[in-house]
Amino acid sequence: MTRRVIVVGGGPAGMMVGGTAGIRGLDVLLIEKNSSLGRKLLLTGKGRCNFTNDTSLQELINNIPINGRFLYSAFTKFSNKDLIRFFNDLGVETKVERGGRVFPKSDRASDILHALERYLRSNNVKIMRGEVKRILRDNSKVIGVTLSEGRFIPSDSVIIATGGLSYPETGSTGDGYRFAKELGHTIVTPKPSLVPLEIEEPWVADLQGLTLKNVAIKVIDHSEREIYNDFGEMLFTHFGVSGPVILSASSHMRGIDRNRYRIIIDLKPGLSDEELDRRIQKDFAKYSRRYFANSLDELLPRSLIPVVVELSGIRRDKYVNQISREERRRLVRLLKNLSITVSRFRPIEEAIVTSGGVNVNEINPSTMESKIVKGLFFAGEVIDVDGYTGGFNLQIAFSTGYVAGNSC
Ligand SMILES: Cc1cc2nc3c(=O)[nH]c(=O)nc-3n(C[C@H](O)[C@H](O)[C@H](O)COP(=O)(O)OP(=O)(O)OC[C@H]3O[C@@H](n4cnc5c(N)ncnc54)[C@H](O)[C@@H]3O)c2cc1C
């Protein structure tokens, strides 16, 4: 009799498991609680889906700060190059952007989703809409699942691909942690990663809605050590800061509850202190008869001006031609070192990924099978692995999905 495999969750990991197990001729049933598959996938990369990174195997692992080594075998079996080829073979043309980020050439995450749906269809995977409530075991072997409506569906293997706890409206509500725990696994406490930051300084709220496209940031820890730097886009919100460089920075802020982190923003990274000083002198010469507060229009976005004026300590109604050299130097220092203090992470629901999950010591890294319950497998974000931004998290989902699909 054909072996029956149940995949719980129709995100990128679950779809990869389903199609890959289907190729092997198994009877595969994929159960997804949403009315459509891959809801979170459609949001990725701002709707463009940065699905992997064009880098070396070692760099893939280096970009996964939590348990990257656990993925060595999965990445060897199904690498970033394999993933790009996989989508190319399914008719999706791809392109590489800054920092090795790989996207579909169309810039449409839906092209990735549709390719995965074709992969499922062509490998005869049955898709069922339903919510798995429990996974059942008999002694040390999995025997099937029950749905929320009460029905029992027997199977020889079950793959948990239910994702993490972030963006719960997409369906990722942490069910897999509960299933794994009920079956005897330990769960490393889920925490937000790649998450917006709340900021102490009250003036930050005045900048709500402001996007800064080309800034350099440094993260400084409580011992004044620089632990991270980056260049790119950030934005201000009603609670603090977000945007690509901030999300990446957040995943370096370990133990946020114990440690105090500051972010130093260089608003003019393209200019040295001297160059910026010369630039300001030029503006000041042009607007010598204006008040200081009205002299920065060409240098800064409008909403930033009152904040910079206030923080500079220079009177807003001082005539520009009366500003001293020392005051101007202070202004330069401020623009190159705008400091904000992180008070806390935003809640896990707002995080891009969940750090924590099923303990990797309890999973066989070359099959993704549970070491505790036979026939139970894991794939994707439910496992205690998480990476930086740049396509690493989806690569984790696809590589672990591929391995689980070939082993179940
Ligand atoms: C806004 C945003 C942007 C992102 N951008 C990127 C990016 O560009 N690149 C990148 O690499 N990563 C990105 N990520 C992260 C990436 O989306 C996740 O790491 C990835 O989706 C994890 O895949 P998964 O299949 O493990 O879980 P999910 O995608 O969370 O899928 C899990 C599925 O399981 C279903 N499910 C849950 N419980 C049950 C149940 N009891 N019964 C049935 N079904 C269930 C859910 O409905 C869901 O469809 C982004 C995340 C967010 C939120």
The ligand as a Gaussian input file, in Angstrom:
#p B3LYP/6-31G(d) Opt

LIG

0 1
 C        6.492000      40.900000       6.001000
 C        7.464000      39.753000       5.836000
 C        8.425000      39.799000       4.842000
 C        9.345000      38.758000       4.705000
 N       10.251000      38.815000       3.682000
 C       11.153000      37.803000       3.536000
 C       12.064000      37.814000       2.434000
 O       12.022000      38.676000       1.541000
 N       12.979000      36.812000       2.371000
 C       13.024000      35.795000       3.302000
 O       13.886000      34.918000       3.189000
 N       12.123000      35.722000       4.308000
 C       11.190000      36.700000       4.438000
 N       10.270000      36.625000       5.454000
 C       10.265000      35.419000       6.331000
 C        9.555000      34.256000       5.635000
 O        8.326000      34.690000       5.119000
 C        9.321000      33.090000       6.607000
 O       10.539000      32.731000       7.198000
 C        8.704000      31.902000       5.850000
 O        7.427000      32.239000       5.346000
 C        8.579000      30.667000       6.753000
 O        7.973000      29.651000       5.999000
 P        7.185000      28.448000       6.683000
 O        6.610000      27.666000       5.559000
 O        8.039000      27.796000       7.677000
 O        6.006000      29.150000       7.516000
 P        4.795000      30.089000       7.054000
 O        5.120000      30.827000       5.828000
 O        4.458000      30.858000       8.273000
 O        3.632000      29.066000       6.703000
 C        2.999000      28.291000       7.689000
 C        1.632000      27.870000       7.181000
 O        1.074000      26.910000       8.086000
 C       -0.314000      27.164000       8.217000
 N       -0.761000      26.602000       9.492000
 C       -0.381000      26.981000      10.739000
 N       -0.985000      26.232000      11.680000
 C       -1.791000      25.354000      11.009000
 C       -2.691000      24.330000      11.429000
 N       -2.905000      24.064000      12.723000
 N       -3.357000      23.626000      10.488000
 C       -3.180000      23.896000       9.158000
 N       -2.356000      24.864000       8.709000
 C       -1.652000      25.585000       9.617000
 C       -0.397000      28.685000       8.158000
 O       -1.709000      29.108000       7.841000
 C        0.642000      29.024000       7.114000
 O        0.075000      29.067000       5.823000
 C        9.318000      37.638000       5.597000
 C        8.338000      37.601000       6.596000
 C        7.418000      38.630000       6.714000
 C        6.370000      38.556000       7.795000

